[in-house]
Amino acid sequence: MTQRKSYAVGTGLFIVLGFAALAYLATQTTSVANVHQGPSYTVSTHFANVGQLKERAPVKIAGVRVGQVESIALEPGKEVADVTLSIDKKYNQIPIDSVATVFTSGLLGDQYVGLQFGSAKKFVSDGGTLALSKSTEPLEAMLGKFFGAGASADNLGGTYTVKARFTNVGALSQGAPVKMAGVAIGSVQSVQADPVKLDALVTLAIDKKYDQIPDDSSAAVFTSGLIGSQYVAVQPGGSPDMLKDGDEMILTQSAMQLEDLIGKFLVNGSPSDKGGNKPADGAK
């Protein structure tokens, strides 16, 4: 009887401690508590996806709170979220090319806006705009980055589109990075099968600041690492004419499938096989 009673008390104590731990985590991860803020100025930025970001969420620089989210609204006629940040006036030297990113506090915490300083000598002023932003990422995108796909900042200030055709795109999907010299310069806007030419038509959205890409450049579908996600790599050519909005890249290299690699290995053989078959040890 005493043993059963002790067991019940232990179970009850464990449940109470569990609820207490959850309550503690809730108080530690919440970011929407209204913290007193002195004189401030407002800065706007834009995100393709704000996730669960809420008004009054913190704005942080190097992990230190410098302000809060004042408002979140959908831009009329566009799939873009306009976010207004209220920043303490004593932090008035934020470079205009700084990047605003939606982060999550801990594993299950609320989201906040983190500012990463740029290198511009000009500072964002009251009522100004931060053009560079990184939106919150869904789980699929996070797994893609874990396997090496990478991603670039969303420059919602403008992009131009370029098309490329591939006989095989492998597992390339919408949103995959477009890279040049290993640096992300845009993303894959769409991947469609052409019912007439029987190939894949890929539309690339490239940041407008990369507008000096020669029109004889080539595009190839590569894989990040051994089992990473796929992306489009742009190899610059030597033409004096540059790619323009709506142009099509003629030189392309399709994705290499694992079966093709194995087939090439079996056909070519290993280096030790090139000297012909040798008799086994002891054979005459």
N, C-alpha and C positions, 0 to 999 in steps of 0.2 A: 504493500500500500504506500509506504514511504518512498520507495523507489519510483513508483508511478507518479507520485506527486512531484518529486524532484524533476522527473522527465518533463512534466507539463510546465513547471516553472522555467526550466531551461529553454523550452521551445518558445514560451511567451517572451522571455527576455531576448532571445535571438530575433524575434519578429520586431520587438520594440527598437532594438539596436539597428535593425535594417531600415525601418522607417526614419529613424534619426539620421542615419547616414544619407538617405535620399534627400531629406530636408536640408542637410548641410550642403550637399552637392548643388541643390537648387539655388541656395543663397550664394554659392560661390560662382556659379556659371551664368546667373542671370545678368543681362547687360542692359535692361530697359529701365532700371531704377533711375528716377529723375534726380540727377546730381546737380547741385547748385552751380551755376555758371555765371561769371562776371560779364563785362562788356565783350561782345563778340562781333565777328563779321561773317558773312555768308559766302559760300563757294558752291557752285553747282558742278555735278559730274553726271555721267550717263553709264548705265550698265545694261548689257544684253539680258542679264538674269540676276536678280537680287536675292533669290532664294527666300529665306525666312527673315530677311533683314527688316527691322521695325523702326518706327520713329522713336527718337530718344536713345537709340543704340549708340555706343561710344564711337568716337573717331580717335584713332591712336596713331602716334608716331613713335617708332622704336619701342612699342609696348606701353607707352605713357599716354594717358588720356589727355587730348587737347581740345576736345569738343564733343558734339553729338549730332546725330542725324535729325535734321529739322523737319524734313518732309520727303515723301516718296510718292511719285505720281507717274502714270503711264503717258508717254508723249503721244499726243493725238495723231492717229493714223500710222503710227510706227510701233514696232515691237522693241521699244527702248524705254527703260525706266529712268526718269529724271529724278535724281537724288540731290537734295540741298543739304549742305553740311554747315553747321554753325560752329565756328572755330574761335577759341579764345584769342582776343586781340594781341596778347603778348607773343603769340606764335604767328607773327605776320611776315615771316621770311621763308615761305614755302615756295620753292622753284616752280615755275609755271609748267614745266615738263615732268612734274612728279606723277607717280602712278597711284591711283586709288584702287584698292583691292578689297573685296568682301571676304573676310575671314570668319572662322568659327572658333569660339573660346573652348579650348579643350576638345574632348571627344564628343560630348553631348551638349555643349554650351550654346548660348545664343550667338548670333552673328554680329559683327561690327565691321567698320570701315577702317582699314589700315592704309596710311600714306607712306609711300617710299619716295624719298627725295630724288629729284632729277639733278641735272648739272647746269641748267640754264641760270643766267645771271639775273633774269627778270623774275619777279615774284608775283604770285597770284594776288589780285587785289579784291576788295569787297565787291561782290557781285560777279566776280570772274568765274572762269570755267576751267576745270582740269579735263583735258581731252583724252588722256590716256587712262584706261581703266581695265581691271581684270574682274570678270564676273564670278559669282559663286559657281562651283563646278559640281555637277551631279556625280554620283558614285562611279558611273561608267567612265567619265573623263578622268577621274582620279586614278582608277585602275589603269587607264591607258598611259598616264604619266608615270605610274609605277613601273610599267613595262618599257618605258623609254620613249614614248611618243613625243612628249613635250608639248608646249603650247605657247602662244604669244599673247601679248596684251591686246585687248580689244581696242582698236583705234576707231571709235565710232565717228571720228571726224571725217572719214571718207576712205573708200577703197575703189579700185578699178578691177574689172574682170577680164580674165584671159582664158581661152579654151584650149584644151589639148585632148587628143584622141589616143586611146591605148587599146591594143588587142586583148589585154588582160590586166585588170586592176587589182586582182587578188582580193584581199579583204579591206581595201581602201574604202573609207566611208566619209560621209558629210561631216565637216568639222575637223578633219585631220589637218595637221600643220602643212604649210608650204614653206620649205626652207631653201636658203641660198647660203653656201659656205657654212652650213650647219646652224645658221641663225634663222629663226622663224620670221617670215616676212608676210605671212597671210594664212589663209585656211582654205580648205576645199569647200566650195559653196554647194556643189551638187555633183552627183554621179548618176548618169543616165545611159541606158543602152540604146543605141541608134538602130531602129528596126530596118533601115535601108542599107547602111554601110556595115551593119553587124559588128560594130565595135563599141567601145565605151567612150562617151563624151563627158569629159570632166571639166567643170568650170571652177577656176581658181579666183578667189577674191584676194587681191594683193594690196597692201597698204600703199596709199598714194605717195608716200615719201620715197618709195622704191620705184621711181618712174624712169630710171635710166637703165633698164634691162634691155640689151640688144634683141632685135626681133628674130635673130637666128639662134637664140638660146635654145637649149634642149631641156625637156622635162622627163624625169624618171621616177618610177614608183619604187621606193626603197622600204626596207624593214628596219626598225630600231632594234639593234641587238639580234639575238638568236630567235627569240619568240615575242619580240615587241610588236607594237602596232605599226601600221604602215603610214607613210607620208609621201609627199611629192617633193622631190629635190630639183631645183632649177640650176642648170649649169650655164653661166653666161657665155654668149658667143662673142664675135668680133665685129658685128655689123655696126655702121654708124647710125642706123635708124633704130629707134626704140619701140618697144611694145606699147600699144595704145589700148584704151578701153574697147573691148570687143574683139581684139585680134585673136588669132589662133596660132599656137605653137606647132610647127610642122615636125620638128625633130623630137621624138619621144622614145622612151624605153619602158616596156611593160614590166609588170611585176614578175619576178622569178619564183616559180612554184617549187615546193620541196621535192615534188616528183621529178621536175626537170633537173634539179641539182643532183639528185641521186642517179638519174639516167646518165648525166654527163660524167659522173664519177665512174660508173660502171663501164661506159664506153671507152673513156680515156685510160682508165686503170690508174693504179697508184704508181709513184715514181719507181718503186722497186720492180714493177712489172715490165718496164720499158725495155729492159735488156733481154727480154724473152724468158721462157720458162727454163729454169735450171733443174737438173736432176736432183732428187732427194739425196741427203747424206747417205753414203754407203752404196749408192747405185753405180753401176759400171756402164 
